[in-house]
Amino acid sequence: MESCSDTCTTGDPKIVFDLGTFEGFNFRTQSAVVRPLTAAEVIGWDHDRRGEAEFWPAGDRAEVALIFKIKGTVTGPDLLELNRLLSEMRGDSVENFLMIHYVLNTCGAALEGLSRDAVEGANLEIFLGSNFGDLREEAAWSLFKVYYGEEYDFWERSHCKGLIFDVDRFLDSSGFSVEEVNLGNQKALLIALR
């Protein structure tokens, strides 16, 4: 079994957050890396000594897998940038990962040099729960109240029994961009104004 001393260089940078583990493929040996590696081990992988390799999230941290969903593979510099950005954002909350995912994978930003201000300025509403049906209902009513306050107040005061608020029609309108994200047991609804 490989140890970190076999796979890593000395002086590895400190990874502050739990980024999960990573699987890999070593092109020199034409085989899978023997065991899942930590983020620090991926960063410290000596490609000259151990062989050129590529890595991807093992899936034990769904939020990290989401960040690299489109890119597929992960490099040491990617993990350093993610660690830096999470530090700037003051933590590895699910909401922070979801905002980073949105800016990278929906808006097309690059992780390298991405700032906290750019991520937090994305005008993204995040709703977390256990199923998408309840999340869509909660999100629609919340957004209706925030962005259409007068209409919402009219709705609340109305005694007309025929009024119907169609949650799906409201959320799927041209005014919003909606993404459903499955993080295992937890579901997230990401909604941005267009």
C-alpha positions in Angstrom: 0.0 0.0 0.0 1.3 3.5 -0.9 1.8 6.0 1.9 1.8 9.7 1.6 5.6 9.6 1.7 5.4 7.4 -1.5 3.0 9.7 -3.3 3.6 13.2 -2.0 6.3 15.8 -2.1 7.5 17.4 1.1 6.1 20.7 2.2 2.5 20.0 1.2 0.3 23.0 1.8 -2.2 22.8 4.6 -5.7 22.0 3.4 -8.1 23.6 5.8 -11.3 22.0 4.7 -12.5 18.4 4.2 -12.5 18.1 0.5 -13.1 14.3 0.6 -11.0 11.8 -1.2 -9.9 11.3 -4.8 -9.5 8.4 -7.1 -6.8 8.4 -9.8 -5.2 6.8 -12.7 -1.4 6.5 -13.1 -0.4 6.7 -16.8 3.1 5.3 -16.1 1.8 2.1 -14.6 -1.4 2.1 -16.7 -3.4 1.3 -13.6 -5.6 2.9 -11.0 -4.0 4.6 -8.1 -4.1 1.9 -5.4 -6.2 3.8 -2.8 -8.2 7.0 -2.5 -6.0 10.0 -1.8 -6.7 13.0 0.3 -6.6 16.5 -1.2 -3.2 17.1 0.3 -1.9 13.9 -1.3 -3.3 14.9 -4.7 -1.6 18.3 -4.3 1.6 16.7 -3.3 1.6 14.0 -6.0 5.1 14.0 -7.7 4.2 13.4 -11.4 7.9 13.0 -12.3 8.8 10.5 -9.7 5.4 8.6 -9.3 4.1 8.9 -12.9 1.8 11.3 -14.6 -1.7 10.9 -13.1 -5.1 12.3 -13.2 -7.6 12.5 -10.3 -11.3 12.9 -9.8 -13.5 13.2 -6.7 -14.3 9.7 -5.2 -17.8 10.9 -4.3 -17.6 10.9 -0.6 -18.0 14.7 -0.6 -20.9 15.4 -3.0 -20.3 19.1 -2.8 -16.7 18.7 -4.2 -17.9 16.3 -6.9 -20.4 19.0 -7.9 -17.8 21.7 -8.2 -15.8 19.5 -10.7 -18.8 18.0 -12.4 -18.2 19.6 -15.8 -14.4 19.5 -15.7 -14.3 15.9 -14.5 -10.7 15.7 -13.4 -9.0 17.6 -10.5 -5.5 19.0 -10.3 -3.5 20.0 -7.2 -3.8 23.7 -8.2 -7.6 23.3 -8.5 -7.8 22.0 -4.9 -5.5 24.8 -3.7 -7.8 27.4 -5.4 -10.9 25.8 -4.0 -9.3 25.8 -0.5 -8.4 29.4 -0.9 -11.8 30.5 -2.1 -13.6 28.6 0.8 -11.2 30.3 3.2 -12.2 33.7 1.7 -15.9 32.8 2.0 -15.3 31.8 5.7 -16.2 28.1 5.5 -17.2 25.0 3.6 -20.9 25.3 4.1 -23.2 23.6 1.6 -24.4 27.0 0.5 -20.8 28.1 -0.3 -20.2 25.0 -2.4 -23.5 25.6 -4.2 -22.7 29.2 -5.0 -19.2 28.2 -6.3 -20.8 25.5 -8.4 -23.2 28.0 -9.9 -20.6 30.5 -10.8 -18.3 27.9 -12.3 -20.6 25.4 -14.0 -23.5 27.7 -15.0 -21.9 31.1 -15.5 -18.7 29.7 -16.9 -16.2 31.4 -14.5 -12.8 29.9 -13.9 -11.8 28.7 -10.5 -8.3 30.2 -10.7 -8.5 33.7 -9.2 -12.2 33.6 -8.5 -13.0 36.0 -5.7 -15.5 35.9 -2.9 -17.2 39.0 -4.2 -17.7 37.4 -7.6 -19.3 34.3 -6.1 -21.5 36.2 -3.6 -22.5 38.7 -6.2 -24.1 36.1 -8.4 -27.7 37.0 -7.2 -28.5 33.4 -6.4 -31.3 32.1 -4.1 -30.6 28.7 -2.5 -33.3 26.5 -0.9 -32.3 23.3 0.9 -34.5 20.4 1.9 -35.3 16.8 1.5 -37.4 16.8 -1.7 -37.8 19.0 -4.7 -41.5 19.3 -4.6 -41.5 21.0 -1.2 -38.5 23.1 -2.2 -40.2 24.3 -5.4 -43.3 25.3 -3.3 -41.3 27.1 -0.7 -39.1 28.9 -3.3 -42.1 30.0 -5.4 -43.9 31.6 -2.6 -40.8 33.2 -1.2 -39.8 34.7 -4.5 -43.4 35.8 -5.2 -43.4 37.7 -1.9 -39.9 39.2 -2.4 -40.0 40.2 -6.1 -43.8 40.8 -6.6 -44.7 42.3 -3.2 -47.8 44.2 -4.3 -49.2 41.2 -6.2 -48.4 39.0 -3.2 -50.2 41.4 -0.9 -53.2 41.4 -3.2 -53.2 37.6 -3.2 -53.1 37.5 0.6 -56.0 40.0 0.9 -58.1 38.4 -1.9 -61.3 36.5 -1.0 -61.7 35.2 -4.5 -61.9 31.4 -4.4 -60.9 31.0 -8.1 -57.3 32.4 -7.8 -54.7 29.8 -8.5 -50.9 30.2 -7.9 -49.1 27.7 -10.2 -45.7 27.1 -8.6 -44.2 25.4 -11.6 -45.4 28.0 -14.1 -44.0 30.7 -11.9 -40.6 29.1 -11.4 -40.3 28.0 -15.0 -41.0 31.4 -16.3 -38.5 33.4 -18.3 -37.6 35.5 -15.2 -35.8 32.7 -13.4 -33.1 30.2 -14.0 -33.8 27.1 -11.9 -31.4 24.2 -11.2 -32.2 21.2 -9.0 -29.1 19.7 -7.3 -29.1 16.3 -5.6 -26.5 16.0 -2.8 -27.4 12.6 -1.6 -29.9 12.9 1.2 -30.1 16.6 0.8 -31.6 18.4 -2.1 -31.0 22.0 -3.3 -32.9 24.3 -5.5 -30.7 27.1 -7.1 -32.6 30.0 -8.5 -31.1 33.0 -10.2 -32.8 36.0 -11.7 -32.3 36.3 -15.5 
